[in-house]
Each structure stands twice: as structure tokens, then as C-alpha cells.
Amino acid sequence: MPKTLAAEGFSLAIEYYREEDGRWLADIAALPGVTAYGRTKKQATAAVQALALRLIADRLEHGEALSGPMNVSFIAA
């Protein structure tokens, strides 16, 4: 993902992996470091989406985005 977020819409693909112990790992490759675990796929999805939105909010607070409307969607892969 570029350092500056566009004031347009963008989609973030979520990739899933299942650990040997049954936990789910959800990862958004476009946002390095945005990875979360959950006991279920649903929990991992919620956790990784929340983490991604926190990162986006942090970037907005630090002026790394253009002003105007922004649409964010998540695509489960």
C-alpha cells in the first residue's frame, strides 16, 4: 500500500491460514504487519479488520491521507 492513502475506495484482501492447533490466522498482505489470530475464522476476521482500521486511522491522524470521503472494503480470500 502506498504511504499516502487515496481519498477513493480501496479493497483489502484477507488471506487465511489454519494452524495445526486449530487457530485461524488472518493476514492483509497490502498492510505489512496486519495479521491476527482467532479461535475461529470469524474471530480472526474481526480482529484483522479492526487492526487494519486502526492502522488506517493512525495514518489519517498523521496526515498520510488525502481529505474527502474514503470507502474501505475487505475481501475474504
C-alpha positions in Angstrom: 0.0 0.0 0.0 1.4 3.4 -0.8 2.3 5.7 2.0 -0.5 8.1 1.1 -4.0 6.7 1.1 -6.2 7.9 -1.7 -9.5 9.6 -0.9 -11.2 6.9 -3.0 -12.3 3.4 -2.3 -9.9 0.5 -1.9 -10.3 -3.1 -1.1 -8.1 -5.1 1.2 -7.8 -8.8 0.6 -7.7 -11.0 3.7 -5.8 -14.3 3.4 -6.4 -17.1 5.9 -4.3 -19.9 7.2 -5.2 -22.6 9.7 -2.6 -23.5 12.3 -2.0 -27.1 13.4 -3.6 -26.3 16.8 -6.8 -25.2 15.0 -6.4 -21.5 15.4 -7.0 -19.3 12.4 -4.6 -16.6 11.2 -5.9 -13.7 9.1 -3.4 -11.6 7.1 -3.7 -8.5 4.9 -0.6 -8.6 2.7 -1.2 -5.0 1.5 -0.7 -3.8 5.0 2.5 -5.3 6.4 2.2 -6.4 9.9 -1.6 -6.5 9.9 -2.1 -10.1 11.0 -4.4 -11.5 13.7 -5.2 -14.9 15.2 -8.6 -16.2 16.3 -10.0 -19.4 17.7 -12.5 -19.3 14.7 -12.2 -17.8 11.3 -14.8 -15.3 12.2 -12.8 -14.1 15.2 -9.6 -13.8 13.1 -11.5 -11.8 10.5 -12.9 -9.4 13.1 -9.5 -8.9 14.7 -7.6 -8.3 11.4 -10.3 -5.9 10.2 -10.1 -3.9 13.5 -6.3 -3.8 13.3 -6.4 -2.6 9.7 -8.9 0.1 10.5 -6.7 1.2 13.5 -3.7 1.5 11.1 -5.7 3.5 8.6 -6.9 5.8 11.4 -3.4 6.3 12.6 -2.2 7.2 9.1 -5.1 9.7 8.8 -4.2 11.3 12.1 -0.7 11.8 10.9 -1.7 13.4 7.7 -0.8 10.5 5.4 -4.2 10.6 3.6 -6.0 13.0 1.3 -9.1 14.7 2.7 -12.5 13.6 1.4 -14.6 10.5 1.5 -12.9 7.1 1.8 -14.5 3.7 1.3 -12.7 0.7 2.7 -13.9 -2.9 2.0 -12.5 -6.2 2.9 -12.4 -9.3 0.6 -12.1 -12.7 2.2 -9.8 -14.8 0.0 
